[in-house]
Every structure is written in C-alpha cells, then in structure tokens.
Amino acid sequence: MVRVPAGSFTMGTDDRNGYPADGEGPPHRVELSAYSIGVHAVTNAEFAAFVDATGYVTTAERFGNSFVFGGLLPDDFPPTRGVAAAPWWREVLGASWCHPEGPQSDVADRADHPVVHVSWLDAEAYCRWAGVRLPTEAEWECAARGGHEGHHFPWGDEREPGGVHRMNVFQGTFPADDTAADGWAGTCPVETFPPNDLGLYETTGNVWEWCADWFDPTYYARSPALDPSGPEHGTARVMRGGSYLCHDSYCWRYRVDARSANTPDSSTGNLGFRIATSG
C-alpha cells in the first residue's frame, strides 16, 4: 500500500465528450484526510488466501453463474443468454473468480492477475477479513490521479503518449476484433504498465474497481468538501477506472474522472477491487 497525505484536489470533469448522466460533474474541490491505498488491485492469489482461510463462497458461486465477455469464450462454446443492451456479455454457468470463463477455465496461470467476478459484497467480505476497507470514491480518484489535476489519465490527456500503450483497454473494432495491440486480450497481471506518480498501477483499464460509496449521479452537486463518502442510501455502488473492454466508440470511461455503478450483488469478468485504510 502507499500512503496518500492529507490534502485537496479537484474531483470530476465537465468535458463535453464525457457522460453527464453518470454524474461526472460538476468539478468540485475536495479535501481528504490522510489514508493508504493498495498499489494494485487485489489479485487471484490474494483472494485465494482469503477463500482458503475462511471458506468464503462468492456471490457468483452461490448464484451458479456470472457474465463473461463473449470474445474470451471458445468458438464452440454453447449458446447462452446474453444481455439485451450489451450482447457481447454472456451468462456463463459456473463462471466465478476461480473459473473466469466458466468451468473449462481456471486461474492457475493467473495468480498475479486481478481477481474478477467479485461482487461488492464479496469485496466487503475480503476487506473485513484483511482488516482493511474499500476506498471512498474521492480517495480512489485522488490516488488514481497520481498527484495531478485536470487530466483524464494519470499521465495526461493523450491515451497513448508517443505511441506507447499505458493501459490495458480494447483496441480494434469493438466488440468483434480486439487486436490486443497493448499486449493483452482480457486481464493483464498487476504492475504490467508503469505506475502513476504516487506508485499506483492500472488505475485506468484492466478491471473496474469497486468503491465504498453508494452511487447517485446528482451527488457531486451537493458533495461535502471534507472527506465525502457518498450518499447515505442507494441501489448501486460506485465502480471506477474502466477495464480491458473499454473502447472510445462506446465506453470512454477508462479515465480517472469517469464513473459507473452496479448493484452490490453483481459480478462480471472485468470487475475487481483494491483496498484502503484510514490514517
């Protein structure tokens, strides 16, 4: 983990190319107390240690299924139910954190990849066991920015400065053709790409990361200036950072100022988390 000293930063964006319905703005000044945050997302190896110690059964395992990007499934994979608004997502029986693409897959060679198919409830359970917590959305954005303000990425506003890939996102024509020009189709190991100036890895791309907050697209307009922790109630929890499936043709959310949300019991093959502590 890396310690982030107390300080203030400008959170959010009013970029006209963003997603106002997500509540990305207005930009507002936030002051945070000191905290520490994981330098990378929790890995399969770290989550396996939790499961081995506690016998914990994830939401996806209890449901018996989770959602997998169709492009990662074998060509002969049997037809399964898709998502109407996003048909590239396939419901896969037996998909879970230890079988990311279904029973025919495992994480034996992905110990250092971020754990996926974890719900917010699963992430909370891990945190309780480890004596840590999920970061607030404000803490996440402050750390993800790496000490800089006003940029869409930790390193600036250009996605591939000097033609160099700085994160794991979808290249090619979405969703049919991922050229994997950045070296990866699907998740990559943590610490694959250079860290930001605070020492955090993959705060954009690779996997979405759960935050502690309930989600409300109007929250920024009334957010307190000191240590905001989100609305008191809600139906969905905040997710940050984008994932290996983000492509600017449909989801320009692989930014430090972008946000999204999902219900606390949801799990997908591109959703994980990182940890934080106070003080």
Secondary structure as a PSIPRED ss2 file (coil, helix, strand):
# PSIPRED VFORMAT (PSIPRED V4.0)

   1 M C   1.000  0.000  0.000
   2 V E   0.000  0.000  1.000
   3 R E   0.000  0.000  1.000
   4 V E   0.000  0.000  1.000
   5 P C   1.000  0.000  0.000
   6 A C   1.000  0.000  0.000
   7 G E   0.000  0.000  1.000
   8 S E   0.000  0.000  1.000
   9 F E   0.000  0.000  1.000
  10 T E   0.000  0.000  1.000
  11 M E   0.000  0.000  1.000
  12 G C   1.000  0.000  0.000
  13 T C   1.000  0.000  0.000
  14 D C   1.000  0.000  0.000
  15 D C   1.000  0.000  0.000
  16 R C   1.000  0.000  0.000
  17 N C   1.000  0.000  0.000
  18 G C   1.000  0.000  0.000
  19 Y C   1.000  0.000  0.000
  20 P H   0.000  1.000  0.000
  21 A H   0.000  1.000  0.000
  22 D H   0.000  1.000  0.000
  23 G C   1.000  0.000  0.000
  24 E C   1.000  0.000  0.000
  25 G C   1.000  0.000  0.000
  26 P C   1.000  0.000  0.000
  27 P C   1.000  0.000  0.000
  28 H E   0.000  0.000  1.000
  29 R E   0.000  0.000  1.000
  30 V E   0.000  0.000  1.000
  31 E E   0.000  0.000  1.000
  32 L E   0.000  0.000  1.000
  33 S C   1.000  0.000  0.000
  34 A C   1.000  0.000  0.000
  35 Y E   0.000  0.000  1.000
  36 S E   0.000  0.000  1.000
  37 I E   0.000  0.000  1.000
  38 G C   1.000  0.000  0.000
  39 V C   1.000  0.000  0.000
  40 H C   1.000  0.000  0.000
  41 A C   1.000  0.000  0.000
  42 V C   1.000  0.000  0.000
  43 T E   0.000  0.000  1.000
  44 N H   0.000  1.000  0.000
  45 A H   0.000  1.000  0.000
  46 E H   0.000  1.000  0.000
  47 F H   0.000  1.000  0.000
  48 A H   0.000  1.000  0.000
  49 A H   0.000  1.000  0.000
  50 F H   0.000  1.000  0.000
  51 V H   0.000  1.000  0.000
  52 D H   0.000  1.000  0.000
  53 A H   0.000  1.000  0.000
  54 T H   0.000  1.000  0.000
  55 G C   1.000  0.000  0.000
  56 Y C   1.000  0.000  0.000
  57 V C   1.000  0.000  0.000
  58 T C   1.000  0.000  0.000
  59 T H   0.000  1.000  0.000
  60 A H   0.000  1.000  0.000
  61 E H   0.000  1.000  0.000
  62 R H   0.000  1.000  0.000
  63 F H   0.000  1.000  0.000
  64 G C   1.000  0.000  0.000
  65 N E   0.000  0.000  1.000
  66 S E   0.000  0.000  1.000
  67 F E   0.000  0.000  1.000
  68 V E   0.000  0.000  1.000
  69 F E   0.000  0.000  1.000
  70 G H   0.000  1.000  0.000
  71 G H   0.000  1.000  0.000
  72 L H   0.000  1.000  0.000
  73 L C   1.000  0.000  0.000
  74 P C   1.000  0.000  0.000
  75 D C   1.000  0.000  0.000
  76 D C   1.000  0.000  0.000
  77 F C   1.000  0.000  0.000
  78 P C   1.000  0.000  0.000
  79 P C   1.000  0.000  0.000
  80 T C   1.000  0.000  0.000
  81 R C   1.000  0.000  0.000
  82 G E   0.000  0.000  1.000
  83 V E   0.000  0.000  1.000
  84 A C   1.000  0.000  0.000
  85 A C   1.000  0.000  0.000
  86 A E   0.000  0.000  1.000
  87 P E   0.000  0.000  1.000
  88 W E   0.000  0.000  1.000
  89 W E   0.000  0.000  1.000
  90 R E   0.000  0.000  1.000
  91 E E   0.000  0.000  1.000
  92 V E   0.000  0.000  1.000
  93 L E   0.000  0.000  1.000
  94 G C   1.000  0.000  0.000
  95 A C   1.000  0.000  0.000
  96 S E   0.000  0.000  1.000
  97 W C   1.000  0.000  0.000
  98 C C   1.000  0.000  0.000
  99 H E   0.000  0.000  1.000
 100 P C   1.000  0.000  0.000
 101 E C   1.000  0.000  0.000
 102 G C   1.000  0.000  0.000
 103 P C   1.000  0.000  0.000
 104 Q C   1.000  0.000  0.000
 105 S C   1.000  0.000  0.000
 106 D C   1.000  0.000  0.000
 107 V C   1.000  0.000  0.000
 108 A C   1.000  0.000  0.000
 109 D C   1.000  0.000  0.000
 110 R C   1.000  0.000  0.000
 111 A C   1.000  0.000  0.000
 112 D C   1.000  0.000  0.000
 113 H C   1.000  0.000  0.000
 114 P E   0.000  0.000  1.000
 115 V C   1.000  0.000  0.000
 116 V C   1.000  0.000  0.000
 117 H C   1.000  0.000  0.000
 118 V C   1.000  0.000  0.000
 119 S C   1.000  0.000  0.000
 120 W H   0.000  1.000  0.000
 121 L H   0.000  1.000  0.000
 122 D H   0.000  1.000  0.000
 123 A H   0.000  1.000  0.000
 124 E H   0.000  1.000  0.000
 125 A H   0.000  1.000  0.000
 126 Y H   0.000  1.000  0.000
 127 C H   0.000  1.000  0.000
 128 R H   0.000  1.000  0.000
 129 W H   0.000  1.000  0.000
 130 A H   0.000  1.000  0.000
 131 G C   1.000  0.000  0.000
 132 V C   1.000  0.000  0.000
 133 R E   0.000  0.000  1.000
 134 L C   1.000  0.000  0.000
 135 P C   1.000  0.000  0.000
 136 T C   1.000  0.000  0.000
 137 E H   0.000  1.000  0.000
 138 A H   0.000  1.000  0.000
 139 E H   0.000  1.000  0.000
 140 W H   0.000  1.000  0.000
 141 E H   0.000  1.000  0.000
 142 C H   0.000  1.000  0.000
 143 A H   0.000  1.000  0.000
 144 A H   0.000  1.000  0.000
 145 R H   0.000  1.000  0.000
 146 G C   1.000  0.000  0.000
 147 G C   1.000  0.000  0.000
 148 H C   1.000  0.000  0.000
 149 E C   1.000  0.000  0.000
 150 G C   1.000  0.000  0.000
 151 H C   1.000  0.000  0.000
 152 H C   1.000  0.000  0.000
 153 F E   0.000  0.000  1.000
 154 P C   1.000  0.000  0.000
 155 W C   1.000  0.000  0.000
 156 G E   0.000  0.000  1.000
 157 D C   1.000  0.000  0.000
 158 E C   1.000  0.000  0.000
 159 R C   1.000  0.000  0.000
 160 E C   1.000  0.000  0.000
 161 P H   0.000  1.000  0.000
 162 G H   0.000  1.000  0.000
 163 G H   0.000  1.000  0.000
 164 V C   1.000  0.000  0.000
 165 H C   1.000  0.000  0.000
 166 R C   1.000  0.000  0.000
 167 M C   1.000  0.000  0.000
 168 N C   1.000  0.000  0.000
 169 V C   1.000  0.000  0.000
 170 F C   1.000  0.000  0.000
 171 Q C   1.000  0.000  0.000
 172 G E   0.000  0.000  1.000
 173 T E   0.000  0.000  1.000
 174 F C   1.000  0.000  0.000
 175 P C   1.000  0.000  0.000
 176 A C   1.000  0.000  0.000
 177 D E   0.000  0.000  1.000
 178 D E   0.000  0.000  1.000
 179 T C   1.000  0.000  0.000
 180 A C   1.000  0.000  0.000
 181 A C   1.000  0.000  0.000
 182 D C   1.000  0.000  0.000
 183 G C   1.000  0.000  0.000
 184 W C   1.000  0.000  0.000
 185 A C   1.000  0.000  0.000
 186 G C   1.000  0.000  0.000
 187 T C   1.000  0.000  0.000
 188 C C   1.000  0.000  0.000
 189 P C   1.000  0.000  0.000
 190 V C   1.000  0.000  0.000
 191 E C   1.000  0.000  0.000
 192 T C   1.000  0.000  0.000
 193 F C   1.000  0.000  0.000
 194 P C   1.000  0.000  0.000
 195 P C   1.000  0.000  0.000
 196 N C   1.000  0.000  0.000
 197 D C   1.000  0.000  0.000
 198 L C   1.000  0.000  0.000
 199 G C   1.000  0.000  0.000
 200 L C   1.000  0.000  0.000
 201 Y C   1.000  0.000  0.000
 202 E C   1.000  0.000  0.000
 203 T C   1.000  0.000  0.000
 204 T C   1.000  0.000  0.000
 205 G C   1.000  0.000  0.000
 206 N C   1.000  0.000  0.000
 207 V C   1.000  0.000  0.000
 208 W E   0.000  0.000  1.000
 209 E E   0.000  0.000  1.000
 210 W E   0.000  0.000  1.000
 211 C E   0.000  0.000  1.000
 212 A E   0.000  0.000  1.000
 213 D E   0.000  0.000  1.000
 214 W E   0.000  0.000  1.000
 215 F C   1.000  0.000  0.000
 216 D C   1.000  0.000  0.000
 217 P C   1.000  0.000  0.000
 218 T C   1.000  0.000  0.000
 219 Y H   0.000  1.000  0.000
 220 Y H   0.000  1.000  0.000
 221 A H   0.000  1.000  0.000
 222 R C   1.000  0.000  0.000
 223 S C   1.000  0.000  0.000
 224 P C   1.000  0.000  0.000
 225 A C   1.000  0.000  0.000
 226 L E   0.000  0.000  1.000
 227 D C   1.000  0.000  0.000
 228 P C   1.000  0.000  0.000
 229 S C   1.000  0.000  0.000
 230 G C   1.000  0.000  0.000
 231 P C   1.000  0.000  0.000
 232 E C   1.000  0.000  0.000
 233 H C   1.000  0.000  0.000
 234 G C   1.000  0.000  0.000
 235 T C   1.000  0.000  0.000
 236 A C   1.000  0.000  0.000
 237 R E   0.000  0.000  1.000
 238 V E   0.000  0.000  1.000
 239 M E   0.000  0.000  1.000
 240 R E   0.000  0.000  1.000
 241 G C   1.000  0.000  0.000
 242 G C   1.000  0.000  0.000
 243 S C   1.000  0.000  0.000
 244 Y C   1.000  0.000  0.000
 245 L C   1.000  0.000  0.000
 246 C C   1.000  0.000  0.000
 247 H C   1.000  0.000  0.000
 248 D C   1.000  0.000  0.000
 249 S C   1.000  0.000  0.000
 250 Y C   1.000  0.000  0.000
 251 C C   1.000  0.000  0.000
 252 W C   1.000  0.000  0.000
 253 R C   1.000  0.000  0.000
 254 Y C   1.000  0.000  0.000
 255 R C   1.000  0.000  0.000
 256 V C   1.000  0.000  0.000
 257 D C   1.000  0.000  0.000
 258 A C   1.000  0.000  0.000
 259 R C   1.000  0.000  0.000
 260 S E   0.000  0.000  1.000
 261 A E   0.000  0.000  1.000
 262 N E   0.000  0.000  1.000
 263 T C   1.000  0.000  0.000
 264 P C   1.000  0.000  0.000
 265 D C   1.000  0.000  0.000
 266 S C   1.000  0.000  0.000
 267 S C   1.000  0.000  0.000
 268 T E   0.000  0.000  1.000
 269 G C   1.000  0.000  0.000
 270 N C   1.000  0.000  0.000
 271 L E   0.000  0.000  1.000
 272 G E   0.000  0.000  1.000
 273 F E   0.000  0.000  1.000
 274 R C   1.000  0.000  0.000
 275 I C   1.000  0.000  0.000
 276 A E   0.000  0.000  1.000
 277 T E   0.000  0.000  1.000
 278 S E   0.000  0.000  1.000
 279 G C   1.000  0.000  0.000
